[in-house]
């Protein structure tokens, strides 16, 4: 029977290929959207039912446009009483299916475009004559507050009027809904009467039930029905200085957005690309936007203007006050900016940062804003070198915001550059409103209220980002994490920041965080963690990047998120194709002349049970012997012995390549990273089980322990992302704890001293507190500072903090690894205390070498231990120095269980 192709576009753009369908060939007889928003986390379900009116089968395509910020979490099709579910899998697995289909000559390769705020996914299915199909898609997103409001965007273009068309939005905010209104093309004209809304203290709802006639007569409607957006805009009440904190099942969620604070004066430098590619409308819109921005500057702001092509040009060589005379002269300069020449991004950024560095103002907030439309073509053009130069110039003192104009710009480069310097990157779309886009971005950062914001959670663990360089009016800081042992009584949140000239602490000691049964709190934590890991992964390279990708992939699979590392595999009825839906990313290039924001949607041929190969990774301690790794063949379900083939990038470890045949048993949980090629005996039965058991590789931090009687020290590994007891001296009432990171050391070290003193050392700021209140705030980028707090003396130098208490002297060094910062503690001097505990209290070890050339061993306290020769970076030096060592298990080096050194709160 002949099969025709029909395309039904739901929430999306219909791509015009294929023949026009007769009006009575098909019908969407039900189209429902239900969005539930709780604590700014929106879960949206789209359900559409379509009937094939023809007396022959035809293919019906389902198009969906969702917000860029969202993750698809579920897709399902119902046909003939059966459900066909999409499955989230690692992108590499989906790519293998794609490759197999192409090699068989089957169809593949449909591209879906990405718009300014939405991205498109689509799938299709063959529907028999006079039969029905139901499509159901779910996606989740955390709404972001901008300019004092949240926006939930819904886009609809069903390609025909629908009799049963409903959009229901339900909002639940325990803080209370402050205001609610609806905008967008679907709320104009005749459709305005189809919108109803209700607000009742903590709840609000919006209903959109347009009739068939209303769907034809709105501003953007016609015989093909609606085409436009419905945008729900709201904000919550803000009565508490510490913000809203909710807990549930061992997780917490904190929304922090104080508003009743004075604005901090700005020092802002604009770097404007005037290269030849900016000629025409781009430079005209840039001039217009710059003049509007200058009109809105406050008189206590200071600013600078720098333009660049092959060379750098100044309006003034120093910051000037935003008074009426200077603003008038600056606007005249802006009107005369002409486009020509190349693009010297490096010199422009260095000169802009120098202008800010040379004109510091106490009680102000500095901002550097770059606008460019292309790659660097003059001066320094090596991207990594530019990134290093800029980081060295800025040194975490202020954020860099990068605006990429159009689609010729290397957006990945701009995004990495911004993230490395505490900023964000934004694409400016080359449309008629580009000047408004530029002005809109500036409005978001126009009023800084706080700088050096540190979110502190005693009793919290596995936190999302907690340090923020600046907080702006109308925005919001969101942090999620776990509560140690689910002990809410010991969970104490507070926020430390700078407001104008003074340190300020937000805390509510008498308030217990609200406990709810909201299961979304854990999902918000996972959502934020995945988003931030993807940002970190962008900044890394080599083994660090791979480890970060593994961790992100594991979380994405666990929570069923379609991310840039995963794909939704849509399995359809027998004889149908399998399709793979991929999550786009803003910076990837687009094929075939489409915009760089375009992404690939892959259609695969059906996959029959057959023998195939799959690749997976594990990491094993390096063994320098030709015989492979003994005992590995004993892993259940695997046979074969791998050999070594090169280093993994982590000292003392090797990446191992092996081929295994999977028997009738699924692969076990393995906590290593072995590069393997697996021969799948029964694809359908065993292949999913293999991918489901992969776990992220724990990043290992290597420690050194000096030997008492030998020149070669011991080294041992401790997994990252745990908290350790570094030192405890009962006689001095001193304790030191640290949180391991994934950069090679510690992200935070906290010193407790009598009676109620705390020194909180982070990679950006050092806080000295007494009774929970800040006494002093020290930044790494400032000159040497000395603080005396009771019996403790703190000396902050360029790259180290020295803490002295009696005879005990502790040095905390600041290091950089692949652009990321980490801390390392060094105990230079210690009072004699037989009861001293912790990693730093370990005394030099006495060991003997047992002569066995093929398998070296050491004897420690009478026990023989298998070891391997390795190296370790000694971070007690600045910069760290690599030295040889004997790699031993942590328990053997410490002569105790590792759990004895783990603490649950810093």
C-alpha positions in Angstrom: 0.0 0.0 0.0 1.3 3.4 -0.8 2.4 5.5 2.1 2.2 9.3 2.0 4.0 11.7 4.4 2.2 14.1 6.6 3.8 16.7 8.9 2.0 18.0 12.0 3.9 20.8 13.7 3.2 21.1 17.4 5.0 23.8 19.3 7.2 24.3 16.4 8.3 25.5 13.0 7.0 23.4 10.1 9.9 22.8 7.7 8.5 23.2 4.2 9.4 20.1 2.3 7.1 17.5 0.9 3.7 18.0 -0.8 0.7 19.8 0.5 -1.7 17.5 2.3 -5.4 17.5 1.7 -7.4 19.1 4.5 -9.3 16.0 5.4 -6.4 13.7 5.4 -5.7 14.0 9.1 -7.0 15.8 12.1 -5.5 16.9 15.5 -8.6 16.3 17.6 -6.9 16.9 21.0 -4.0 19.1 22.0 -3.3 19.7 25.7 -0.4 21.4 27.4 -0.1 21.2 31.2 2.7 23.0 32.9 3.2 22.8 36.7 5.6 25.3 38.3 6.8 24.7 41.9 9.5 26.8 43.4 10.3 28.2 39.9 10.9 24.7 38.5 8.5 24.0 35.6 7.5 20.5 34.4 5.6 20.8 31.1 3.7 17.9 29.5 2.4 18.2 25.9 -0.2 15.6 24.7 -1.5 15.6 21.2 -3.9 13.1 19.6 -4.0 12.8 15.8 -6.2 10.6 13.6 -5.4 9.5 10.1 -8.5 10.1 8.0 -7.2 8.4 4.9 -7.9 4.8 3.9 -4.2 4.1 3.7 -1.3 4.5 6.1 0.7 7.7 6.2 3.6 9.0 8.2 2.8 11.8 10.7 5.6 13.9 12.1 5.5 15.5 15.6 7.4 18.8 15.9 8.2 20.3 19.3 9.8 23.6 20.2 10.9 23.9 23.8 12.9 26.6 25.7 16.7 26.3 25.3 17.1 26.2 29.0 15.0 23.0 29.3 15.8 19.3 29.3 13.5 16.8 27.7 12.9 14.0 30.2 10.2 11.8 28.7 8.7 11.0 25.3 5.9 8.5 24.7 3.7 7.4 21.7 0.5 5.4 22.1 -0.8 3.4 19.1 -3.2 0.5 19.0 -3.3 0.2 22.8 0.5 0.0 23.1 3.0 2.5 24.5 6.3 3.2 22.8 8.7 5.1 25.1 11.8 7.1 24.3 14.9 6.1 26.2 17.7 8.5 27.2 21.1 7.0 26.3 24.7 8.1 26.0 25.2 10.0 22.7 28.0 7.6 21.8 25.6 4.7 21.9 23.1 6.5 19.8 25.8 7.5 17.4 26.8 3.9 17.0 23.2 3.0 16.0 23.3 5.9 13.6 26.5 4.7 12.0 25.1 1.2 11.6 22.0 2.5 9.9 24.0 4.6 7.5 26.3 1.6 6.6 23.1 -0.3 5.7 22.1 2.5 3.4 19.1 3.5 5.5 17.8 7.0 6.0 19.5 9.4 8.4 20.3 13.0 8.9 17.5 15.5 9.5 18.6 18.9 10.8 16.5 20.9 13.2 17.1 24.6 13.6 17.4 26.5 16.9 15.9 30.0 17.3 16.6 32.7 19.8 14.9 31.2 22.8 13.6 27.9 21.6 15.0 24.7 20.1 13.2 22.2 18.0 12.9 18.4 18.2 10.8 16.2 16.0 9.9 12.6 15.4 7.5 10.7 13.2 5.4 7.5 13.1 3.4 5.6 10.4 -0.3 5.6 11.3 -2.5 3.0 9.7 -5.7 3.9 7.9 -8.3 5.5 10.1 -6.1 4.9 13.2 -5.0 7.3 15.9 -1.7 8.1 17.6 -1.0 10.1 20.8 2.2 11.9 21.3 3.3 12.9 24.8 6.4 14.8 25.6 7.7 16.1 29.0 10.4 18.6 29.6 11.7 20.4 32.7 13.4 23.8 33.3 14.4 26.1 36.1 12.9 29.5 35.4 15.5 32.2 35.5 14.7 35.6 37.0 15.6 38.6 34.8 14.7 42.2 35.5 12.5 41.3 38.4 10.3 38.6 36.8 10.2 35.0 35.7 8.9 34.0 32.2 7.4 30.6 31.2 7.3 30.5 27.4 4.9 28.3 25.4 5.0 28.2 21.6 2.3 26.8 19.5 1.8 26.2 15.8 -0.4 23.1 15.3 -0.9 23.8 11.5 -4.7 23.6 11.8 -7.4 24.8 14.2 -8.0 22.2 16.9 -11.4 21.6 18.5 -10.0 20.5 21.9 -7.1 22.9 22.4 -6.1 23.6 26.1 -3.2 25.1 27.8 -3.2 24.9 31.7 -0.5 26.5 33.8 -0.5 25.9 37.6 2.0 27.8 39.8 2.7 27.1 43.4 5.1 29.4 45.3 5.3 29.2 49.1 6.7 32.7 49.2 3.4 33.9 47.6 2.8 35.2 44.1 3.4 38.9 43.8 2.0 39.5 40.3 1.0 37.6 37.2 0.3 38.6 33.7 0.2 37.0 30.2 1.8 38.3 27.1 2.9 37.1 23.7 1.2 36.8 20.3 -1.3 34.2 21.5 -2.8 36.7 24.0 -3.6 39.4 21.5 -6.6 40.1 19.4 -9.5 37.7 19.6 -7.3 35.2 21.5 -7.2 37.6 24.5 -10.7 36.5 25.4 -9.5 32.9 25.6 -7.1 33.6 28.4 -8.2 33.4 32.1 -6.0 33.8 35.1 -6.4 33.4 38.9 -4.2 34.4 41.8 -4.7 33.2 45.4 -1.9 34.0 47.8 0.6 31.1 47.2 -1.1 29.8 44.0 -1.8 31.1 40.6 -3.2 29.6 37.3 -3.5 30.5 33.7 -5.9 28.8 31.3 -6.0 29.2 27.5 -9.0 27.6 25.8 -9.4 29.2 22.3 -12.3 28.2 20.1 -11.8 27.1 16.5 -13.0 30.5 15.3 -10.6 32.4 17.7 -7.7 30.2 16.4 -8.4 31.7 12.9 -8.8 35.4 13.7 -5.9 36.4 16.0 -3.0 38.6 14.9 -0.9 35.7 13.8 -3.6 33.2 12.9 -5.2 32.0 9.7 -6.8 29.0 8.1 -3.8 26.9 9.4 -4.5 27.9 13.0 -2.3 29.6 15.5 1.3 30.5 15.3 2.9 32.3 18.3 3.9 32.4 21.9 2.0 32.4 25.2 4.3 33.8 27.9 3.3 33.7 31.5 5.1 36.4 33.5 5.2 36.5 37.3 7.3 37.1 40.4 7.1 36.1 44.1 7.0 38.0 47.3 10.3 38.8 48.9 9.8 39.4 52.6 12.9 37.6 53.9 16.5 38.8 53.6 17.9 35.3 53.5 15.4 34.3 50.8 13.4 31.1 50.4 14.8 27.8 51.7 13.0 24.5 51.2 14.1 21.0 52.2 12.9 17.6 51.2 14.2 14.1 51.6 17.8 15.2 52.4 18.0 17.9 49.8 17.6 21.7 50.0 16.9 24.5 47.6 17.7 28.1 48.3 16.5 31.1 46.3 18.3 34.3 47.3 17.2 37.7 45.8 17.3 40.6 48.3 15.9 43.8 46.8 15.9 46.5 49.5 19.7 47.2 49.1 21.4 50.3 47.8 22.9 50.1 44.3 26.7 49.9 44.1 28.4 52.5 41.7 29.8 50.8 38.6 33.1 51.0 36.8 32.3 49.7 33.3 34.4 49.5 30.2 32.9 48.7 26.8 35.0 47.0 24.2 33.4 47.6 20.8 34.5 45.6 17.7 34.7 48.0 14.7 36.3 45.5 12.3 35.2 45.4 8.6 32.7 42.6 9.3 30.7 44.9 11.5 30.0 47.2 8.6 26.5 48.2 7.8 23.5 47.4 10.0 25.6 45.8 12.8 27.7 48.9 13.5 24.6 51.1 13.2 22.7 49.0 15.8 25.8 49.0 18.0 26.0 52.8 17.9 22.3 53.1 18.7 22.5 50.7 21.6 25.6 52.3 23.1 23.9 55.7 23.0 20.8 54.3 24.8 23.1 52.7 27.4 25.0 55.9 28.0 21.7 57.7 28.5 20.9 55.3 31.4 24.1 55.6 33.3 24.0 56.9 36.9 26.1 59.9 37.8 28.1 58.0 40.4 29.1 55.5 37.7 32.5 55.7 35.9 33.0 54.3 32.4 35.4 53.9 29.5 35.0 53.3 25.7 37.5 51.3 23.7 37.1 50.4 20.0 39.2 47.9 18.1 40.0 46.6 14.7 43.7 45.8 13.9 44.6 48.2 16.7 43.0 49.5 19.8 41.5 53.1 20.0 40.5 54.9 23.1 37.9 57.6 23.7 39.7 58.4 27.0 42.6 56.5 28.4 41.1 56.4 31.9 37.8 55.9 33.5 35.7 59.1 33.6 32.6 60.0 35.7 29.2 59.7 34.0 28.3 63.4 34.3 26.4 65.2 31.6 29.4 66.6 29.9 31.3 63.4 29.6 28.2 61.5 28.5 27.6 64.0 25.8 31.1 63.7 24.5 31.0 59.9 24.7 27.7 59.8 22.6 29.4 61.9 20.0 32.3 59.5 19.9 29.8 56.6 19.6 28.0 58.2 16.6 31.3 58.3 14.7 32.4 54.7 15.2 33.2 53.3 11.7 33.8 49.7 10.7 37.0 48.7 9.0 40.1 46.5 9.4 40.8 43.2 11.3 39.9 42.0 14.8 42.5 42.3 17.6 40.5 40.9 20.5 43.5 40.1 22.7 44.9 43.7 22.9 41.4 45.1 23.4 40.7 42.9 26.4 44.1 43.5 28.0 43.7 47.3 27.6 40.2 47.2 28.9 41.3 45.2 32.0 44.2 47.5 32.5 41.9 50.5 32.5 39.8 48.9 35.3 42.9 47.7 37.2 44.5 51.2 37.1 41.4 53.0 38.3 40.2 51.1 41.4 37.4 52.8 43.5 36.5 51.5 46.9 32.9 50.6 47.3 32.3 50.1 43.5 31.7 47.2 41.2 33.8 46.7 38.0 32.5 45.2 34.8 34.1 44.5 31.5 31.8 44.1 28.4 33.1 42.8 25.1 31.1 43.0 21.8 32.5 41.2 18.7 31.1 39.5 15.6 34.1 37.4 14.6 37.3 35.5 15.4 40.5 37.2 16.3 42.4 37.9 13.1 45.1 40.5 14.3 47.6 40.5 17.0 47.5 37.4 19.2 45.1 34.9 17.4 45.8 31.7 19.3 42.6 31.2 21.4 44.2 29.5 24.3 46.9 32.1 24.6 44.2 34.9 24.6 42.3 33.1 27.3 45.4 32.8 29.5 46.3 36.4 28.9 42.9 37.6 30.0 42.7 35.4 33.1 46.1 36.7 34.1 45.0 40.3 33.6 41.6 40.1 35.3 42.6 37.7 38.2 39.0 37.2 39.3 38.6 40.8 40.3 35.5 41.5 38.2 33.4 39.7 35.6 33.8 39.7 31.8 30.7 39.5 29.7 31.1 38.5 26.1 28.4 39.4 23.5 28.7 37.6 20.2 27.0 39.4 17.3 25.6 37.1 14.7 26.7 33.6 13.6 30.2 34.1 12.3 31.5 34.5 15.8 33.2 31.6 17.6 30.7 31.3 20.4 32.4 28.5 22.2 35.5 30.7 22.5 33.5 33.6 23.9 31.6 31.3 26.3 34.8 29.8 27.7 36.4 33.2 27.9 33.4 34.5 29.9 33.1 31.5 32.2 36.8 31.6 33.0 36.3 35.2 34.3 33.1 34.9 36.3 30.9 36.1 33.4 28.5 34.8 30.8 28.3 34.9 27.0 25.2 35.9 25.1 24.5 35.7 21.4 23.1 38.9 19.8 20.9 37.8 16.9 21.3 40.0 13.7 17.6 41.0 13.6 15.9 44.4 13.5 15.9 44.5 17.3 19.6 43.8 17.8 20.1 47.2 19.5 17.3 46.3 21.9 19.0 43.0 22.6 22.2 44.8 23.5 20.4 47.3 25.7 18.4 44.5 27.3 21.6 42.7 28.3 23.1 45.9 29.8 19.9 46.4 31.8 20.4 43.0 33.5 23.8 44.1 34.9 23.1 47.8 35.3 22.4 47.8 39.1 24.8 45.7 41.1 23.6 45.3 44.7 26.2 42.9 46.1 29.8 41.8 45.3 31.8 38.8 46.4 28.8 36.8 47.4 29.5 33.6 49.3 26.7 31.2 50.1 27.6 29.2 53.3 25.8 26.0 54.3 27.0 24.4 57.5 25.7 20.8 57.5 25.4 20.9 53.7 27.2 18.8 51.1 27.4 18.2 47.3 26.6 21.9 46.8 26.0 23.6 43.4 27.9 26.9 42.8 28.2 28.9 46.0 30.5 31.8 45.0 29.2 34.7 42.8 31.3 37.7 41.9 28.2 40.0 41.7 24.5 40.0 42.3 22.3 42.4 40.3 19.0 44.0 41.0 16.1 41.9 39.5 18.2 38.7 39.3 18.4 35.7 41.6 21.0 33.3 43.0 19.9 29.7 43.3 21.8 27.1 45.2 20.9 23.4 45.9 22.6 20.6 47.7 22.2 17.8 50.1 21.8 17.9 53.9 24.2 15.8 55.8 22.4 12.8 57.4 19.2 14.7 56.6 19.7 16.6 59.9 17.8 19.8 59.4 18.6 20.9 63.0 22.3 21.1 62.2 21.7 22.7 58.8 22.6 26.4 59.0 22.6 28.6 55.9 23.9 32.1 55.7 25.1 34.5 53.0 28.2 36.7 53.3 28.7 39.5 50.8 29.8 43.1 50.3 27.2 45.9 50.0 28.8 49.2 49.0 31.6 49.7 51.5 30.6 47.2 54.2 30.5 43.4 54.7 27.0 42.1 55.2 25.7 38.8 56.5 22.2 37.4 55.8 21.2 34.8 58.3 18.2 33.8 60.4 19.4 31.8 63.4 15.9 31.3 64.8 14.4 30.0 61.6 14.3 26.4 60.6 14.2 25.8 56.9 10.8 24.7 55.7 10.5 21.0 55.1 8.2 19.8 52.3 7.3 16.7 50.4 8.4 18.3 47.1 10.2 15.7 45.2 11.3 18.3 42.6 13.9 19.7 45.0 16.3 16.7 44.2 15.6 17.2 40.5 16.5 20.9 40.8 19.7 19.9 42.4 20.5 17.5 39.6 19.4 20.1 36.9 21.7 22.8 38.3 24.6 20.3 38.8 24.4 19.1 35.2 24.2 22.7 33.9 27.2 23.8 35.9 29.2 20.6 35.1 28.6 21.3 31.4 30.0 24.8 31.9 33.0 23.4 33.8 33.6 20.8 31.1 33.8 23.5 28.5 36.7 25.1 30.3 38.8 22.0 30.7 40.9 19.8 28.5 42.4 16.3 28.4 41.8 13.9 31.2 40.0 16.5 33.4 37.5 17.2 30.6 36.9 13.5 30.1 36.3 13.0 33.8 33.9 15.9 34.0 32.0 14.5 31.0 31.7 11.1 32.6 30.2 12.6 35.8 27.8 14.8 33.8 26.8 11.8 31.6 26.1 9.7 34.7 23.8 12.3 36.2 22.1 12.9 32.9 21.3 9.2 32.6 20.2 8.8 36.2 17.7 11.7 36.0 16.7 11.1 32.4 17.9 14.4 31.0 18.5 14.9 27.3 21.6 17.0 27.4 24.4 17.6 25.0 26.0 14.4 26.2 22.8 12.2 25.8 20.2 11.5 23.2 16.6 10.4 23.3 16.3 7.1 21.4 12.7 6.7 20.1 11.9 3.1 19.5 8.8 2.6 17.3 6.7 -0.4 16.1 8.4 -3.3 14.3 9.6 -2.4 10.8 9.7 1.3 11.7 12.9 3.3 12.0 14.5 4.1 15.3 15.1 7.9 15.8 17.6 9.8 18.0 16.8 13.2 19.4 19.8 15.3 20.3 20.1 18.3 22.6 21.6 21.3 20.9 24.2 23.6 22.4 24.5 27.3 21.5 28.1 27.2 20.3 28.2 24.3 17.9 28.5 24.9 14.1 25.6 24.2 11.9 25.8 22.3 8.7 24.6 23.0 5.2 24.6 26.8 5.4 22.2 26.9 8.3 22.9 29.1 11.3 25.6 27.9 13.8 22.8 27.4 16.2 21.4 24.6 14.1 21.5 21.1 15.5 21.2 17.5 14.2 18.1 15.3 14.5 19.0 11.8 13.4 16.7 9.2 11.9 18.0 5.7 12.0 17.1 2.5 10.4 15.5 -0.3 12.4 18.1 -2.4 14.3 17.7 -6.2 14.3 19.2 -8.5 16.9 22.8 -9.0 15.7 26.3 -9.0 17.0 27.8 -5.6 17.3 30.5 -3.6 19.2 30.2 -1.0 21.9 32.9 1.1 23.6 33.1 2.0 27.2 35.8 3.3 29.6 37.3 2.4 32.9 40.4 3.6 34.7 42.9 1.2 36.4 46.0 1.7 38.4 49.0 1.7 36.0 50.8 -1.7 35.9 54.0 -1.6 34.0 54.1 -5.3 32.9 53.4 -6.9 29.6 51.0 -9.4 31.0 48.1 -7.1 31.3 46.1 -6.8 34.5 45.7 -10.1 36.3 42.3 -11.1 37.4 40.4 -8.7 35.1 39.0 -11.6 33.1 37.2 -12.7 36.2 34.7 -9.8 36.0 31.3 -11.5 35.7 30.0 -11.5 32.1 33.4 -10.7 30.5 36.1 -12.8 29.1 39.6 -11.8 27.8 42.6 -10.2 29.3 43.4 -6.6 28.2 46.9 -5.2 27.6 48.0 -1.7 28.4 48.1 0.9 25.6 49.2 4.3 27.0 48.6 6.7 29.8 45.3 8.1 31.0 46.6 11.5 31.8 46.3 10.8 35.5 49.7 10.0 37.2 50.0 6.4 38.1 47.1 5.2 36.0 46.8 3.8 32.5 43.9 3.7 30.0 43.3 0.1 29.0 41.9 -1.1 25.7 40.3 -4.5 25.6 37.7 -6.5 23.7 35.2 -8.4 25.7 32.3 -10.7 24.7 29.2 -10.2 26.7 27.7 -13.5 27.8 24.0 -13.9 28.9 24.7 -11.9 32.0 24.5 -8.2 32.2 27.7 -6.3 32.9 28.3 -5.6 36.7 28.8 -2.2 38.3 32.4 -1.3 37.8 34.1 1.7 39.4 37.0 1.9 37.0 37.5 3.4 33.6 38.8 0.7 31.2 38.6 1.5 27.4 36.8 -1.5 26.1 35.1 -2.7 23.0 32.2 -5.0 23.9 30.9 -7.6 21.4 27.2 -7.7 22.1 25.8 -11.2 21.8 22.1 -10.2 22.1 21.7 -6.5 21.4 18.1 -6.1 22.5 18.5 -8.0 25.8 21.9 -7.0 27.0 23.0 -3.8 25.3 20.7 -1.5 27.5 21.9 -3.2 30.6 25.5 -2.5 29.8 25.0 1.2 29.4 22.8 1.5 32.5 25.6 0.2 34.7 28.3 2.7 33.7 29.3 4.9 36.6 31.3 8.1 36.6 35.0 7.9 37.2 35.8 9.4 40.6 38.5 12.0 40.4 41.5 11.1 42.5 43.6 13.5 44.6 47.1 12.3 45.2 48.8 12.9 48.5 52.4 12.4 49.5 53.7 11.0 52.8 57.4 11.3 53.5 59.5 8.3 54.5 61.5 8.2 57.7 64.2 6.0 56.4 64.1 6.1 52.6 64.5 8.8 49.9 61.4 7.8 48.0 58.1 8.9 49.7 54.8 7.1 49.6 51.9 8.4 47.6 48.2 7.5 47.8 44.9 8.6 46.2 41.7 9.9 47.8 38.6 10.3 45.8 37.5 14.0 45.1 34.4 15.6 46.4 34.7 14.4 49.9 35.4 16.3 53.1 38.5 15.4 55.2 39.7 16.1 58.7 43.1 17.7 58.0 44.2 18.5 61.6 42.8 18.4 65.1 44.8 19.5 68.1 42.8 19.1 71.2 45.3 20.9 73.4 45.2 24.0 71.3 41.4 23.8 70.6 42.2 23.9 66.9 40.7 21.9 64.0 41.1 22.1 60.3 38.8 20.5 57.7 38.9 20.6 53.9 36.6 19.9 51.0 38.3 18.1 48.1 37.5 19.3 44.6 38.0 18.0 41.1 40.9 20.2 40.2 43.7 18.5 42.1 43.3 19.8 45.7 40.8 21.5 48.0 38.0 23.9 47.1 37.6 25.1 50.7 39.5 24.8 53.9 37.9 25.8 57.2 39.9 26.5 60.4 38.1 26.4 63.8 39.7 28.0 66.8 38.7 28.8 70.4 36.3 30.2 71.5 34.1 30.7 68.4 36.4 31.7 65.7 36.3 30.5 62.1 38.7 31.1 59.2 36.9 30.1 55.9 39.5 29.9 53.1 38.1 29.7 49.6 39.6 30.1 46.2 38.3 33.6 45.8 38.0 35.0 49.3 39.1 34.4 52.9 36.5 35.0 55.6 37.4 35.5 59.2 34.3 35.1 61.5 33.5 35.3 65.1 30.2 33.9 66.5 29.1 33.5 62.9 29.7 37.2 62.1 32.4 38.4 59.6 35.3 40.2 61.3 37.4 40.6 58.1 37.1 39.7 54.5 40.3 39.2 52.5 40.6 38.7 48.7 43.5 36.9 47.1 44.1 39.6 44.5 44.8 42.4 47.1 48.2 43.3 48.7 49.5 41.6 51.8 47.2 41.9 54.8 47.6 41.0 58.4 44.7 40.3 60.7 44.8 39.3 64.4 41.7 37.5 65.7 42.1 36.6 69.3 45.0 34.2 69.6 45.3 33.6 65.9 47.3 35.7 63.4 46.4 35.5 59.7 48.7 36.8 57.0 47.3 36.9 53.5 50.0 37.1 50.8 49.7 36.9 47.0 49.2 33.1 46.7 49.2 31.9 50.3 47.5 32.4 53.6 49.6 31.9 56.8 47.7 31.0 60.0 49.6 31.0 63.3 48.2 29.8 66.6 50.9 29.4 69.4 53.5 27.1 68.0 51.3 25.8 65.2 51.9 27.4 61.8 49.6 26.4 58.8 50.2 27.6 55.3 47.4 27.4 52.7 48.6 27.7 49.1 46.6 28.8 46.1 47.3 26.9 42.9 45.9 26.9 39.4 45.3 23.8 37.3 44.0 24.1 33.7 42.7 27.6 34.6 40.9 26.4 37.7 42.0 27.3 41.2 42.5 24.9 44.1 43.9 25.1 47.7 46.6 23.0 49.4 47.4 23.0 53.1 50.9 22.6 54.5 51.7 22.2 58.1 55.0 24.0 58.6 55.2 23.8 62.4 53.2 21.9 65.0 53.0 22.0 68.7 53.7 18.6 70.3 50.4 16.9 70.9 50.2 13.1 71.3 46.5 13.3 70.5 46.9 15.1 67.2 44.6 13.7 64.4 44.1 14.2 60.7 45.8 13.9 57.4 48.4 16.6 58.2 49.2 15.0 61.6 50.6 11.8 59.9 54.2 11.2 60.8 56.9 10.0 58.3 56.5 6.3 57.6 59.1 3.6 58.0 59.1 1.0 55.3 61.4 -1.7 53.8 61.6 -2.7 50.1 60.9 -6.3 49.3 63.0 -7.3 46.3 60.5 -8.7 43.7 61.3 -7.2 40.3 58.1 -8.3 38.6 55.7 -7.2 41.4 57.4 -4.8 43.8 56.3 -4.8 47.4 56.9 -2.8 50.5 56.8 -3.9 54.2 55.1 -1.5 56.5 54.6 -2.4 60.1 55.2 -6.0 59.3 52.7 -6.2 56.4 53.8 -6.7 52.8 51.9 -4.5 50.4 51.9 -4.6 46.6 52.9 -1.2 45.2 53.8 0.4 41.9 56.3 3.0 41.0 54.6 6.3 40.1 54.8 10.1 40.4 53.0 12.8 42.3 52.7 16.5 42.1 54.0 18.0 45.4 51.6 20.8 46.0 53.4 22.0 49.1 55.6 23.9 46.7 54.5 26.8 44.5 54.4 25.9 41.7 53.9 22.2 42.4 56.9 19.9 41.7 56.6 16.4 40.4 58.6 13.7 42.1 58.7 9.9 42.0 56.9 7.9 44.7 55.6 4.4 45.7 51.9 4.3 45.0 50.1 2.4 47.8 46.5 2.1 49.0 45.4 5.0 51.2 44.7 2.7 54.1 48.2 1.3 54.0 49.8 4.7 54.0 47.6 6.1 56.8 47.5 2.9 58.8 43.8 3.4 59.3 40.5 3.3 57.4 39.9 6.2 55.1 36.5 6.6 56.7 38.3 7.6 59.9 39.4 10.9 58.2 36.1 11.8 56.6 34.0 14.5 58.1 30.4 15.4 57.2 30.6 19.1 57.9 33.4 21.6 57.5 
